[in-house]
Amino acid sequence: MSASIDNAPAAAYVTGEGSPLRTSSSRCAALARTAGRELVHEEVIPVRSGAAWHVPAGHVCRFTTIEGPQVLDLNIWHRDDPRERFWAARTRQFHGAHVTVGDRLWSTLPFLRPLATVVADSIGYEIDEHGAGCHDLLGTRCDPYANQLLSGTVYDFHCHSNLVRAVLPYGLTEFDVHDVINLFQVTGLRPDDERYFMKSSPARPGDHFELFAETDLLMAASTCPGGDLSAPLWGPGSDAEPRRNPIKIEVFRLSDEVLHGWAPSARVGYRGAGSLRHGLREPAPGAAEARPLTAEA
């Protein structure tokens, strides 16, 4: 079922044909073809655990719920400069609270480029009767800080903790862990007070979600201790055991034929403070007005 609102305001960002915000369905279909792929990395993330791995530009990373439903919290950085990382809020503005094929995962300022593009999504979950969708950008990772605040207990296998442990061997720290995309997770906002809610994951054994790396990436993911979120994390019913399952990670090299005409994404060319346009001195006459882009802009 798909929810709709008559006379709804237009979206703030245009993502139609020709927009730099989306990848065409035909291009996604080509990138998602499994024929001719070469497996270059494979691992299984156990329940209540985390892992980190590289995905080179032009490769596809597949996430598979091999045994049953499970939520996966995913972080992404540029491999060579972790200051550039996934920006959940801007991605949410561009594409909506939930993403699927053709949508792109964007990086933070001062970079602003697609880090990855969604090219396959076997779930196909439309907006449901409660206004909820799958592959969540509304929420963030569970963490031991909120857990101790709300429950008064210490537990160090939340997604935040798992992600921190996963990236330590790559020279990153807790300060580098950031807002996630929650794969296979169904969420929404309550219509009466706009509070966040979560529903059980619809994933079945063999369901998958694929990201095409638009540049060299470091990824890290946590199999959420909440499992499929069939039990509340806090409050009444939180003592129930959710279903928890491992998730398989696979990285594939694509053929030159599939990648023909493709090039890694480039950061937006605006140079910011480097060209003294952030108010470091009085602007030149007319500088406060938008102007056509030139090679010098």
N, C-alpha and C positions, 0 to 999 in steps of 0.2 A: 504494500500500500504506500502511496506517495501523498504527503500532505501538501496543500497549496493554500495560498492566501490571495483572494481576489483584490485587485487594485493595490498590490504591494508596491512600495517605492522601488525604483530602479536600483540595481546594484551599483555601488560606488566605483568599482573597477570593471572595465569592459574586457571580457575574456573570449570574445567571439573569433570567427575565422580571421586569421592574419594577425591576431594579437600576439605580442611576445610572451604573454603569460601562459600560453598553452601549447601543447604539441598536438599535431593533427592525429586523428584516429588511425589513419593509414600508416603514419610513421610509427606510432605506438605498436600497431600490429606487426610491422616488420621487425621492430626491436624485440618483440615478445616471442617471435618464432623460435622454437627450440632446435630445429634442424640446423646443424653446422656449428652449434655452440661447443666450446671446450671448457670443461670444468677445471678451474684452477685453485679453488679453495672450497672446503666443506667441513663443517663442524656442527655438532648438536649442542645447544645450550640446555643444560639440565634445568629442572624446576628450581625456582627461587635462587637463580644464579645469573651471572652476566658474562659477557665476552666482548672483545674488541678485535677488529680486523680491518685490513686495507681493501679498498675497492678502486682499482685504477680507472681512470677516465676511459669511457667507451666500453665498460663492462657492465653486466647486469648482476644485481644481487637479488636472490630469491629467498623469501622467508616462507617456510612451510609448517603448518600445524600437523605434524606427522602422526600423532596419536589421538588428537582431539582438541577441543577449544582451549585457547590460552591467549592472554593478552601479552603483548611484547612492547616494552617502552624503548624507543629508538632515539639515540643522539647521533648527530653527524657534524663533522668538522672537515675543513680543507686539510688534506694530508700534510702539507708543508707549512701551513700557517694556521694554527688552531684558534687564532683570534677571529678568523672567519668561520662561522658556525651556523647551523640551522636556526632560522628565525621563525618560530611558530606563529607569532602574532601577525607578521606581514603575510605569511603564507595563508593564514586564516582570512585576512582581509582580501587577498587576491582571489581565493578559490572557495572559501566557505569553511565552516566548522569541521567538515569531514572531506577527505580527498579520495579520488579514484583515478582511473585511467585518463591520461592527458594532463592532469594537474602536475605542478612542479613544486619542489621544496626549495625555498629561497634562503639566501644567506643574509647575514647581518650587514649593517652599514659599517664601514664605508665601501662595501663590496657590492652587495645587491646583485646577485646573479643566481640562476638556477644551479643548485648543487646536484639535484637528481630529479628525474621525471618518472612518474608512476606509469608503467607500461603494461602491467597485468594485475588483475584483482579478481580472483575467482569468487569472492563473497557476493559482489553485486548487490549490496544492501542499499535500497533506496530509503529516502526519508520516510519513517514509519508513522503510524497513527498518533504517536506521542511527540513527533517532531525530532526523533532521534535518528542518528546516522552512524556509520561505521568508519573506522580509522580516524581517530579522534585528535583534534587540535584544540578543543575547548579546555581540557584539563592538563595537568602536568603529572610528573612522576610521584608515586607515594614516597614518603621519606620518614626517617626515624624521629625527626624533630616534631612534625605534626602528630605522629603516633604518640610520642611521650606527652605532648600537650593535651591530647584528647583522651588518652587511655591511662596515662600514668605508668606505662610499662616501657621497658627497653627492648627493642628488637632491631637487629642490625642487618636484616636481609630484605629491606625495602628496595625498590628499584633505584633510588638515589644511591644507596650504599653499594648495590651491585655494580652500578655504572662507575662509581668512584674506584672500586677495586679493579674493574676491567681496564680502565685507562691509565692507571698508575705505571704500568710497564712502558707506556708510550710517552712518559714525561709529563703527563697532565695530572691535575689535582682536582679536588672537590670543587674548586672555583671554576673549573672548565665545564663541569656538568651543567646542562641547561635544559630549558623546557623541551619536552619530547614530542614526538608523534606516537600515539598509542595505537599500534597496529592490532587489528582484530577486535577492537574495543568499540562498543556501542554506547553513545552518550547523547545527552541533550540538555536543554534548559527548561525547567518547569514553566508552564505558561502563566501561572499566577504570580510568582515572585522571582522568576529567572534564576533560581538556584540550580546548580549542576546536579545531574543524576546519571547513574550508570546502569546498564542492563547486561544480562548474561551475553557472553560472546557467542555469535552464531556459527563460528568456525567448526568445520568437520575435519576428520582425518583426510589429509591431502589438499586442503585448501591452501592457497598461496597468494602472495603479494610480491610484486617485483618492482625494483627501482633501477633505472638506467643512470649510471654515474656520468654526469655532464662535465666533471673535472675529477682530479685525483682526490679520493676521500678516505677519511678514517671514520668508521662506524663503530658504535658500541650499543649493545642492547641488553635488556634485562627481562627475563621471564618473571612477570609480576607474581609476588607471593599470593596475591588475590586470585591467581589462576584465571578462571573464566568469568570471575566476578559474579558468580551465582549466589554468593553469600556477601552481606554487607561488610565493608572494611571496619566500620566503627558502629557503635550503637546496638540496638536490639537485633539479634540474630547474627552478630559478628563472631560468635563462638562456633558457628557452623563451619564445616570444612568445605571449601570450594573444590572443584575439579582442577587439578594442576597437571600440566603436560609439558614435555620438552618441545623445543622448536628447532628445526633444521635451518642452517644458513648455508647457501651455496653461492659462489661467485663464478660467473661464466665469462670467458673471452668470446667476443662476437667476431664473425668473419669480416674481412675487408669489404666484401660485397654488401653486407648489411650496413656497414659504417660509411659507405661511399657518400661523399658530400657532407658528412658531419664533421664538426670541429668542436673542441672543448669550449665551454661557456667562458665568456669574458666579463669581467667586472664592469659595471657602468662607468663610463669615462669621466664623469664629473670628478674634479680633483679636490674639491672642498677646501680645507685650510691651505693646501699647497698653492692655491691660486688666490688666496686672501679673499674668499667669498663668504666667510663665516663671521664677518663683523670685526675682524682684527684691526681694521682701520676704516676710515670713512669711505663709503662706496663712491665710485666715480658716478658722474651724472648719468642717469638712466639705468644704473646697474640693478636697481630694485625691480626692474621690469623683466618679464620673461622675454627671451630673444631666441631666434633660430640657432640651432646647434651648428657650430663651425669647428674646424680642426683646432682652433685656438681656445674654444670654450672649455 
